Amino acid sequence: MKNFKRQQGATLITSLIMLIVLTLLVISAIRSSTTNLRIAGNMQMQAEAIAVAQLATEQFISNNFTAPSFISAVSIATDINNDGNTDYTASVTTAKCIANTPVLSSSIDYTKASDVSCMPSSKSTGGDIIPTSSPPTTVVESLCVQQLWDIAATASSIDGTVNIKTHQGISIRVSKEIKC
């Protein structure tokens, strides 16, 4: 019985200190998980905006954007979560031709139908180009050029929390008549 009087609550104080330390660890873990959740949410919103900007770029380049008469830009509104409300808007802001390189006739693939319009030929009937059986042996520029384009698109969330600008490089073979 003398033992009980000598302890005078030391176990109680020790357990209260341990409880306070454990509570502080739990609070720290909750704050850390909340911060990680915000980071993951922000990364998801950024990835969604990049996807919407890429979609606008793809819609833009699927049209004949190198044609002289093409002046229309692409602007889209996207509902990511299918709730019926627009979440992101994106538009192609600029399409700039960076380089215009002549295509040599030796680099034309005579078996591809898409390269037929690029073939220089001295044999022509009514505007149709008749390919020869083998590529020319001399270095001659073809009727096409290889153009390099920079397509810039911007995307932003409706609430204004995310703003993304992307650049897409496009290399396209076009007729010499289409100027940069």
mmCIF file of the C-alpha atoms, coordinates in Angstrom:
data_MODEL
# 
_entry.id   MODEL 
# 
loop_
_atom_site.group_PDB 
_atom_site.id 
_atom_site.type_symbol 
_atom_site.label_atom_id 
_atom_site.label_alt_id 
_atom_site.label_comp_id 
_atom_site.label_asym_id 
_atom_site.label_entity_id 
_atom_site.label_seq_id 
_atom_site.pdbx_PDB_ins_code 
_atom_site.Cartn_x 
_atom_site.Cartn_y 
_atom_site.Cartn_z 
_atom_site.occupancy 
_atom_site.B_iso_or_equiv 
_atom_site.pdbx_formal_charge 
_atom_site.auth_seq_id 
_atom_site.auth_comp_id 
_atom_site.auth_asym_id 
_atom_site.auth_atom_id 
_atom_site.pdbx_PDB_model_num 
ATOM 1   C CA . MET A 1 1   ? 0.000   0.000  0.000    1.00 0.00 ? 1   MET A CA 1 
ATOM 2   C CA . LYS A 1 2   ? 2.897   2.317  0.508    1.00 0.00 ? 2   LYS A CA 1 
ATOM 3   C CA . ASN A 1 3   ? 3.777   2.009  -3.240   1.00 0.00 ? 3   ASN A CA 1 
ATOM 4   C CA . PHE A 1 4   ? 0.527   3.610  -4.339   1.00 0.00 ? 4   PHE A CA 1 
ATOM 5   C CA . LYS A 1 5   ? 1.107   6.700  -2.275   1.00 0.00 ? 5   LYS A CA 1 
ATOM 6   C CA . ARG A 1 6   ? 4.665   7.222  -3.576   1.00 0.00 ? 6   ARG A CA 1 
ATOM 7   C CA . GLN A 1 7   ? 3.759   7.247  -7.285   1.00 0.00 ? 7   GLN A CA 1 
ATOM 8   C CA . GLN A 1 8   ? 1.424   10.237 -6.905   1.00 0.00 ? 8   GLN A CA 1 
ATOM 9   C CA . GLY A 1 9   ? 0.164   10.250 -10.572  1.00 0.00 ? 9   GLY A CA 1 
ATOM 10  C CA . ALA A 1 10  ? 3.440   9.807  -12.527  1.00 0.00 ? 10  ALA A CA 1 
ATOM 11  C CA . THR A 1 11  ? 1.757   7.316  -14.856  1.00 0.00 ? 11  THR A CA 1 
ATOM 12  C CA . LEU A 1 12  ? -1.065  9.738  -15.528  1.00 0.00 ? 12  LEU A CA 1 
ATOM 13  C CA . ILE A 1 13  ? 1.334   12.566 -16.451  1.00 0.00 ? 13  ILE A CA 1 
ATOM 14  C CA . THR A 1 14  ? 3.397   10.263 -18.702  1.00 0.00 ? 14  THR A CA 1 
ATOM 15  C CA . SER A 1 15  ? 0.298   9.002  -20.519  1.00 0.00 ? 15  SER A CA 1 
ATOM 16  C CA . LEU A 1 16  ? -0.991  12.583 -21.004  1.00 0.00 ? 16  LEU A CA 1 
ATOM 17  C CA . ILE A 1 17  ? 2.356   13.617 -22.536  1.00 0.00 ? 17  ILE A CA 1 
ATOM 18  C CA . MET A 1 18  ? 2.263   10.612 -24.868  1.00 0.00 ? 18  MET A CA 1 
ATOM 19  C CA . LEU A 1 19  ? -1.338  11.470 -25.833  1.00 0.00 ? 19  LEU A CA 1 
ATOM 20  C CA . ILE A 1 20  ? -0.323  15.063 -26.674  1.00 0.00 ? 20  ILE A CA 1 
ATOM 21  C CA . VAL A 1 21  ? 2.620   13.844 -28.814  1.00 0.00 ? 21  VAL A CA 1 
ATOM 22  C CA . LEU A 1 22  ? 0.358   11.375 -30.631  1.00 0.00 ? 22  LEU A CA 1 
ATOM 23  C CA . THR A 1 23  ? -2.247  14.121 -31.252  1.00 0.00 ? 23  THR A CA 1 
ATOM 24  C CA . LEU A 1 24  ? 0.431   16.411 -32.727  1.00 0.00 ? 24  LEU A CA 1 
ATOM 25  C CA . LEU A 1 25  ? 1.593   13.597 -35.049  1.00 0.00 ? 25  LEU A CA 1 
ATOM 26  C CA . VAL A 1 26  ? -1.981  13.008 -36.270  1.00 0.00 ? 26  VAL A CA 1 
ATOM 27  C CA . ILE A 1 27  ? -2.524  16.742 -36.908  1.00 0.00 ? 27  ILE A CA 1 
ATOM 28  C CA . SER A 1 28  ? 0.746   16.890 -38.853  1.00 0.00 ? 28  SER A CA 1 
ATOM 29  C CA . ALA A 1 29  ? -0.265  13.871 -40.956  1.00 0.00 ? 29  ALA A CA 1 
ATOM 30  C CA . ILE A 1 30  ? -3.665  15.431 -41.761  1.00 0.00 ? 30  ILE A CA 1 
ATOM 31  C CA . ARG A 1 31  ? -2.056  18.713 -42.861  1.00 0.00 ? 31  ARG A CA 1 
ATOM 32  C CA . SER A 1 32  ? 0.469   16.844 -45.009  1.00 0.00 ? 32  SER A CA 1 
ATOM 33  C CA . SER A 1 33  ? -2.236  14.789 -46.732  1.00 0.00 ? 33  SER A CA 1 
ATOM 34  C CA . THR A 1 34  ? -4.310  17.935 -47.392  1.00 0.00 ? 34  THR A CA 1 
ATOM 35  C CA . THR A 1 35  ? -1.295  19.614 -49.018  1.00 0.00 ? 35  THR A CA 1 
ATOM 36  C CA . ASN A 1 36  ? -0.626  16.520 -51.134  1.00 0.00 ? 36  ASN A CA 1 
ATOM 37  C CA . LEU A 1 37  ? -4.274  16.441 -52.186  1.00 0.00 ? 37  LEU A CA 1 
ATOM 38  C CA . ARG A 1 38  ? -4.076  20.075 -53.337  1.00 0.00 ? 38  ARG A CA 1 
ATOM 39  C CA . ILE A 1 39  ? -0.888  19.377 -55.294  1.00 0.00 ? 39  ILE A CA 1 
ATOM 40  C CA . ALA A 1 40  ? -2.490  16.383 -57.021  1.00 0.00 ? 40  ALA A CA 1 
ATOM 41  C CA . GLY A 1 41  ? -5.614  18.412 -57.826  1.00 0.00 ? 41  GLY A CA 1 
ATOM 42  C CA . ASN A 1 42  ? -3.555  21.233 -59.321  1.00 0.00 ? 42  ASN A CA 1 
ATOM 43  C CA . MET A 1 43  ? -1.562  18.777 -61.423  1.00 0.00 ? 43  MET A CA 1 
ATOM 44  C CA . GLN A 1 44  ? -4.807  17.204 -62.665  1.00 0.00 ? 44  GLN A CA 1 
ATOM 45  C CA . MET A 1 45  ? -6.229  20.597 -63.659  1.00 0.00 ? 45  MET A CA 1 
ATOM 46  C CA . GLN A 1 46  ? -2.994  21.465 -65.472  1.00 0.00 ? 46  GLN A CA 1 
ATOM 47  C CA . ALA A 1 47  ? -3.050  18.145 -67.358  1.00 0.00 ? 47  ALA A CA 1 
ATOM 48  C CA . GLU A 1 48  ? -6.704  18.708 -68.338  1.00 0.00 ? 48  GLU A CA 1 
ATOM 49  C CA . ALA A 1 49  ? -5.902  22.207 -69.649  1.00 0.00 ? 49  ALA A CA 1 
ATOM 50  C CA . ILE A 1 50  ? -2.968  20.862 -71.681  1.00 0.00 ? 50  ILE A CA 1 
ATOM 51  C CA . ALA A 1 51  ? -5.249  18.198 -73.168  1.00 0.00 ? 51  ALA A CA 1 
ATOM 52  C CA . VAL A 1 52  ? -7.822  20.839 -74.151  1.00 0.00 ? 52  VAL A CA 1 
ATOM 53  C CA . ALA A 1 53  ? -5.098  23.016 -75.731  1.00 0.00 ? 53  ALA A CA 1 
ATOM 54  C CA . GLN A 1 54  ? -3.836  19.979 -77.649  1.00 0.00 ? 54  GLN A CA 1 
ATOM 55  C CA . LEU A 1 55  ? -7.382  19.269 -78.846  1.00 0.00 ? 55  LEU A CA 1 
ATOM 56  C CA . ALA A 1 56  ? -7.679  22.821 -80.195  1.00 0.00 ? 56  ALA A CA 1 
ATOM 57  C CA . THR A 1 57  ? -4.315  22.446 -81.946  1.00 0.00 ? 57  THR A CA 1 
ATOM 58  C CA . GLU A 1 58  ? -5.358  19.149 -83.530  1.00 0.00 ? 58  GLU A CA 1 
ATOM 59  C CA . GLN A 1 59  ? -8.627  20.647 -84.760  1.00 0.00 ? 59  GLN A CA 1 
ATOM 60  C CA . PHE A 1 60  ? -6.698  23.580 -86.224  1.00 0.00 ? 60  PHE A CA 1 
ATOM 61  C CA . ILE A 1 61  ? -4.162  21.459 -88.120  1.00 0.00 ? 61  ILE A CA 1 
ATOM 62  C CA . SER A 1 62  ? -6.825  19.047 -89.366  1.00 0.00 ? 62  SER A CA 1 
ATOM 63  C CA . ASN A 1 63  ? -8.035  21.905 -91.596  1.00 0.00 ? 63  ASN A CA 1 
ATOM 64  C CA . ASN A 1 64  ? -5.976  23.136 -94.524  1.00 0.00 ? 64  ASN A CA 1 
ATOM 65  C CA . PHE A 1 65  ? -4.330  25.866 -92.428  1.00 0.00 ? 65  PHE A CA 1 
ATOM 66  C CA . THR A 1 66  ? -1.605  26.539 -95.029  1.00 0.00 ? 66  THR A CA 1 
ATOM 67  C CA . ALA A 1 67  ? -4.113  27.625 -97.652  1.00 0.00 ? 67  ALA A CA 1 
ATOM 68  C CA . PRO A 1 68  ? -4.004  31.371 -98.384  1.00 0.00 ? 68  PRO A CA 1 
ATOM 69  C CA . SER A 1 69  ? -7.756  31.655 -97.838  1.00 0.00 ? 69  SER A CA 1 
ATOM 70  C CA . PHE A 1 70  ? -7.626  30.019 -94.378  1.00 0.00 ? 70  PHE A CA 1 
ATOM 71  C CA . ILE A 1 71  ? -7.872  32.762 -91.752  1.00 0.00 ? 71  ILE A CA 1 
ATOM 72  C CA . SER A 1 72  ? -10.144 31.145 -89.216  1.00 0.00 ? 72  SER A CA 1 
ATOM 73  C CA . ALA A 1 73  ? -8.758  30.241 -85.812  1.00 0.00 ? 73  ALA A CA 1 
ATOM 74  C CA . VAL A 1 74  ? -10.107 27.391 -83.714  1.00 0.00 ? 74  VAL A CA 1 
ATOM 75  C CA . SER A 1 75  ? -11.789 28.083 -80.394  1.00 0.00 ? 75  SER A CA 1 
ATOM 76  C CA . ILE A 1 76  ? -13.372 25.305 -78.329  1.00 0.00 ? 76  ILE A CA 1 
ATOM 77  C CA . ALA A 1 77  ? -15.211 24.944 -75.051  1.00 0.00 ? 77  ALA A CA 1 
ATOM 78  C CA . THR A 1 78  ? -14.870 21.622 -73.244  1.00 0.00 ? 78  THR A CA 1 
ATOM 79  C CA . ASP A 1 79  ? -16.841 19.913 -70.494  1.00 0.00 ? 79  ASP A CA 1 
ATOM 80  C CA . ILE A 1 80  ? -14.308 17.588 -68.856  1.00 0.00 ? 80  ILE A CA 1 
ATOM 81  C CA . ASN A 1 81  ? -16.514 16.042 -66.171  1.00 0.00 ? 81  ASN A CA 1 
ATOM 82  C CA . ASN A 1 82  ? -19.726 15.732 -68.268  1.00 0.00 ? 82  ASN A CA 1 
ATOM 83  C CA . ASP A 1 83  ? -21.852 17.817 -65.925  1.00 0.00 ? 83  ASP A CA 1 
ATOM 84  C CA . GLY A 1 84  ? -23.226 19.952 -68.744  1.00 0.00 ? 84  GLY A CA 1 
ATOM 85  C CA . ASN A 1 85  ? -21.102 23.014 -67.895  1.00 0.00 ? 85  ASN A CA 1 
ATOM 86  C CA . THR A 1 86  ? -18.037 24.231 -69.745  1.00 0.00 ? 86  THR A CA 1 
ATOM 87  C CA . ASP A 1 87  ? -14.883 23.635 -67.671  1.00 0.00 ? 87  ASP A CA 1 
ATOM 88  C CA . TYR A 1 88  ? -12.146 24.830 -70.039  1.00 0.00 ? 88  TYR A CA 1 
ATOM 89  C CA . THR A 1 89  ? -11.875 27.014 -73.121  1.00 0.00 ? 89  THR A CA 1 
ATOM 90  C CA . ALA A 1 90  ? -9.018  26.823 -75.598  1.00 0.00 ? 90  ALA A CA 1 
ATOM 91  C CA . SER A 1 91  ? -8.072  28.613 -78.770  1.00 0.00 ? 91  SER A CA 1 
ATOM 92  C CA . VAL A 1 92  ? -5.271  28.619 -81.281  1.00 0.00 ? 92  VAL A CA 1 
ATOM 93  C CA . THR A 1 93  ? -3.750  32.068 -80.970  1.00 0.00 ? 93  THR A CA 1 
ATOM 94  C CA . THR A 1 94  ? -1.019  32.029 -83.609  1.00 0.00 ? 94  THR A CA 1 
ATOM 95  C CA . ALA A 1 95  ? 0.192   29.868 -86.466  1.00 0.00 ? 95  ALA A CA 1 
ATOM 96  C CA . LYS A 1 96  ? 3.579   31.036 -87.611  1.00 0.00 ? 96  LYS A CA 1 
ATOM 97  C CA . CYS A 1 97  ? 5.658   29.609 -90.461  1.00 0.00 ? 97  CYS A CA 1 
ATOM 98  C CA . ILE A 1 98  ? 9.231   29.307 -89.239  1.00 0.00 ? 98  ILE A CA 1 
ATOM 99  C CA . ALA A 1 99  ? 11.065  27.653 -92.139  1.00 0.00 ? 99  ALA A CA 1 
ATOM 100 C CA . ASN A 1 100 ? 10.550  26.934 -95.809  1.00 0.00 ? 100 ASN A CA 1 
ATOM 101 C CA . THR A 1 101 ? 12.974  24.298 -97.154  1.00 0.00 ? 101 THR A CA 1 
ATOM 102 C CA . PRO A 1 102 ? 12.957  23.148 -100.798 1.00 0.00 ? 102 PRO A CA 1 
ATOM 103 C CA . VAL A 1 103 ? 12.360  19.445 -101.281 1.00 0.00 ? 103 VAL A CA 1 
ATOM 104 C CA . LEU A 1 104 ? 14.841  17.839 -103.635 1.00 0.00 ? 104 LEU A CA 1 
ATOM 105 C CA . SER A 1 105 ? 13.484  15.486 -106.248 1.00 0.00 ? 105 SER A CA 1 
ATOM 106 C CA . SER A 1 106 ? 15.863  12.794 -104.992 1.00 0.00 ? 106 SER A CA 1 
ATOM 107 C CA . SER A 1 107 ? 13.972  12.682 -101.660 1.00 0.00 ? 107 SER A CA 1 
ATOM 108 C CA . ILE A 1 108 ? 10.566  12.081 -103.234 1.00 0.00 ? 108 ILE A CA 1 
ATOM 109 C CA . ASP A 1 109 ? 9.092   8.611  -102.852 1.00 0.00 ? 109 ASP A CA 1 
ATOM 110 C CA . TYR A 1 110 ? 7.806   7.735  -106.308 1.00 0.00 ? 110 TYR A CA 1 
ATOM 111 C CA . THR A 1 111 ? 5.584   4.990  -104.915 1.00 0.00 ? 111 THR A CA 1 
ATOM 112 C CA . LYS A 1 112 ? 3.522   7.352  -102.712 1.00 0.00 ? 112 LYS A CA 1 
ATOM 113 C CA . ALA A 1 113 ? 0.461   8.946  -104.250 1.00 0.00 ? 113 ALA A CA 1 
ATOM 114 C CA . SER A 1 114 ? 0.905   11.989 -101.983 1.00 0.00 ? 114 SER A CA 1 
ATOM 115 C CA . ASP A 1 115 ? 4.315   12.710 -103.568 1.00 0.00 ? 115 ASP A CA 1 
ATOM 116 C CA . VAL A 1 116 ? 3.061   12.638 -107.159 1.00 0.00 ? 116 VAL A CA 1 
ATOM 117 C CA . SER A 1 117 ? 2.191   16.343 -107.085 1.00 0.00 ? 117 SER A CA 1 
ATOM 118 C CA . CYS A 1 118 ? 5.782   17.147 -106.085 1.00 0.00 ? 118 CYS A CA 1 
ATOM 119 C CA . MET A 1 119 ? 7.444   15.347 -108.995 1.00 0.00 ? 119 MET A CA 1 
ATOM 120 C CA . PRO A 1 120 ? 9.116   17.494 -111.608 1.00 0.00 ? 120 PRO A CA 1 
ATOM 121 C CA . SER A 1 121 ? 8.540   15.994 -115.023 1.00 0.00 ? 121 SER A CA 1 
ATOM 122 C CA . SER A 1 122 ? 9.085   16.981 -118.594 1.00 0.00 ? 122 SER A CA 1 
ATOM 123 C CA . LYS A 1 123 ? 6.335   14.576 -119.676 1.00 0.00 ? 123 LYS A CA 1 
ATOM 124 C CA . SER A 1 124 ? 2.968   16.057 -119.015 1.00 0.00 ? 124 SER A CA 1 
ATOM 125 C CA . THR A 1 125 ? -0.433  15.520 -120.592 1.00 0.00 ? 125 THR A CA 1 
ATOM 126 C CA . GLY A 1 126 ? -3.255  17.838 -119.674 1.00 0.00 ? 126 GLY A CA 1 
ATOM 127 C CA . GLY A 1 127 ? -1.777  18.798 -116.319 1.00 0.00 ? 127 GLY A CA 1 
ATOM 128 C CA . ASP A 1 128 ? -1.205  15.205 -115.162 1.00 0.00 ? 128 ASP A CA 1 
ATOM 129 C CA . ILE A 1 129 ? 2.322   14.426 -114.084 1.00 0.00 ? 129 ILE A CA 1 
ATOM 130 C CA . ILE A 1 130 ? 3.634   11.146 -115.389 1.00 0.00 ? 130 ILE A CA 1 
ATOM 131 C CA . PRO A 1 131 ? 6.366   9.781  -113.128 1.00 0.00 ? 131 PRO A CA 1 
ATOM 132 C CA . THR A 1 132 ? 9.421   8.218  -114.652 1.00 0.00 ? 132 THR A CA 1 
ATOM 133 C CA . SER A 1 133 ? 10.400  4.688  -113.724 1.00 0.00 ? 133 SER A CA 1 
ATOM 134 C CA . SER A 1 134 ? 13.309  5.792  -111.527 1.00 0.00 ? 134 SER A CA 1 
ATOM 135 C CA . PRO A 1 135 ? 14.255  8.913  -109.560 1.00 0.00 ? 135 PRO A CA 1 
ATOM 136 C CA . PRO A 1 136 ? 16.208  11.588 -111.446 1.00 0.00 ? 136 PRO A CA 1 
ATOM 137 C CA . THR A 1 137 ? 19.990  11.343 -111.238 1.00 0.00 ? 137 THR A CA 1 
ATOM 138 C CA . THR A 1 138 ? 20.609  15.087 -111.078 1.00 0.00 ? 138 THR A CA 1 
ATOM 139 C CA . VAL A 1 139 ? 19.844  17.270 -108.065 1.00 0.00 ? 139 VAL A CA 1 
ATOM 140 C CA . VAL A 1 140 ? 16.661  19.123 -108.944 1.00 0.00 ? 140 VAL A CA 1 
ATOM 141 C CA . GLU A 1 141 ? 14.228  20.909 -106.670 1.00 0.00 ? 141 GLU A CA 1 
ATOM 142 C CA . SER A 1 142 ? 10.794  19.370 -106.693 1.00 0.00 ? 142 SER A CA 1 
ATOM 143 C CA . LEU A 1 143 ? 7.534   21.262 -106.956 1.00 0.00 ? 143 LEU A CA 1 
ATOM 144 C CA . CYS A 1 144 ? 7.130   21.135 -103.160 1.00 0.00 ? 144 CYS A CA 1 
ATOM 145 C CA . VAL A 1 145 ? 8.668   22.683 -100.072 1.00 0.00 ? 145 VAL A CA 1 
ATOM 146 C CA . GLN A 1 146 ? 8.869   21.382 -96.500  1.00 0.00 ? 146 GLN A CA 1 
ATOM 147 C CA . GLN A 1 147 ? 7.452   23.980 -94.119  1.00 0.00 ? 147 GLN A CA 1 
ATOM 148 C CA . LEU A 1 148 ? 7.930   24.123 -90.365  1.00 0.00 ? 148 LEU A CA 1 
ATOM 149 C CA . TRP A 1 149 ? 5.112   25.775 -88.422  1.00 0.00 ? 149 TRP A CA 1 
ATOM 150 C CA . ASP A 1 150 ? 4.733   26.790 -84.792  1.00 0.00 ? 150 ASP A CA 1 
ATOM 151 C CA . ILE A 1 151 ? 1.125   26.511 -83.623  1.00 0.00 ? 151 ILE A CA 1 
ATOM 152 C CA . ALA A 1 152 ? 0.439   28.281 -80.293  1.00 0.00 ? 152 ALA A CA 1 
ATOM 153 C CA . ALA A 1 153 ? -2.682  27.465 -78.302  1.00 0.00 ? 153 ALA A CA 1 
ATOM 154 C CA . THR A 1 154 ? -3.945  28.774 -74.990  1.00 0.00 ? 154 THR A CA 1 
ATOM 155 C CA . ALA A 1 155 ? -6.311  27.044 -72.593  1.00 0.00 ? 155 ALA A CA 1 
ATOM 156 C CA . SER A 1 156 ? -7.834  28.274 -69.365  1.00 0.00 ? 156 SER A CA 1 
ATOM 157 C CA . SER A 1 157 ? -10.333 27.077 -66.835  1.00 0.00 ? 157 SER A CA 1 
ATOM 158 C CA . ILE A 1 158 ? -13.626 28.902 -66.542  1.00 0.00 ? 158 ILE A CA 1 
ATOM 159 C CA . ASP A 1 159 ? -12.872 29.921 -62.954  1.00 0.00 ? 159 ASP A CA 1 
ATOM 160 C CA . GLY A 1 160 ? -9.518  31.365 -64.046  1.00 0.00 ? 160 GLY A CA 1 
ATOM 161 C CA . THR A 1 161 ? -7.348  29.187 -61.813  1.00 0.00 ? 161 THR A CA 1 
ATOM 162 C CA . VAL A 1 162 ? -5.495  27.530 -64.701  1.00 0.00 ? 162 VAL A CA 1 
ATOM 163 C CA . ASN A 1 163 ? -3.955  29.234 -67.744  1.00 0.00 ? 163 ASN A CA 1 
ATOM 164 C CA . ILE A 1 164 ? -1.784  27.186 -70.101  1.00 0.00 ? 164 ILE A CA 1 
ATOM 165 C CA . LYS A 1 165 ? -0.001  28.117 -73.323  1.00 0.00 ? 165 LYS A CA 1 
ATOM 166 C CA . THR A 1 166 ? 1.305   25.325 -75.546  1.00 0.00 ? 166 THR A CA 1 
ATOM 167 C CA . HIS A 1 167 ? 3.401   25.282 -78.702  1.00 0.00 ? 167 HIS A CA 1 
ATOM 168 C CA . GLN A 1 168 ? 3.238   22.509 -81.280  1.00 0.00 ? 168 GLN A CA 1 
ATOM 169 C CA . GLY A 1 169 ? 5.719   22.164 -84.105  1.00 0.00 ? 169 GLY A CA 1 
ATOM 170 C CA . ILE A 1 170 ? 4.292   20.951 -87.418  1.00 0.00 ? 170 ILE A CA 1 
ATOM 171 C CA . SER A 1 171 ? 6.317   19.899 -90.432  1.00 0.00 ? 171 SER A CA 1 
ATOM 172 C CA . ILE A 1 172 ? 4.270   19.709 -93.601  1.00 0.00 ? 172 ILE A CA 1 
ATOM 173 C CA . ARG A 1 173 ? 5.047   19.243 -97.288  1.00 0.00 ? 173 ARG A CA 1 
ATOM 174 C CA . VAL A 1 174 ? 3.182   21.738 -99.466  1.00 0.00 ? 174 VAL A CA 1 
ATOM 175 C CA . SER A 1 175 ? 3.300   23.153 -102.972 1.00 0.00 ? 175 SER A CA 1 
ATOM 176 C CA . LYS A 1 176 ? 5.967   25.760 -103.755 1.00 0.00 ? 176 LYS A CA 1 
ATOM 177 C CA . GLU A 1 177 ? 3.187   28.230 -104.440 1.00 0.00 ? 177 GLU A CA 1 
ATOM 178 C CA . ILE A 1 178 ? 2.253   28.339 -100.735 1.00 0.00 ? 178 ILE A CA 1 
ATOM 179 C CA . LYS A 1 179 ? 4.518   30.935 -99.171  1.00 0.00 ? 179 LYS A CA 1 
ATOM 180 C CA . CYS A 1 180 ? 5.551   31.243 -95.555  1.00 0.00 ? 180 CYS A CA 1 
# 
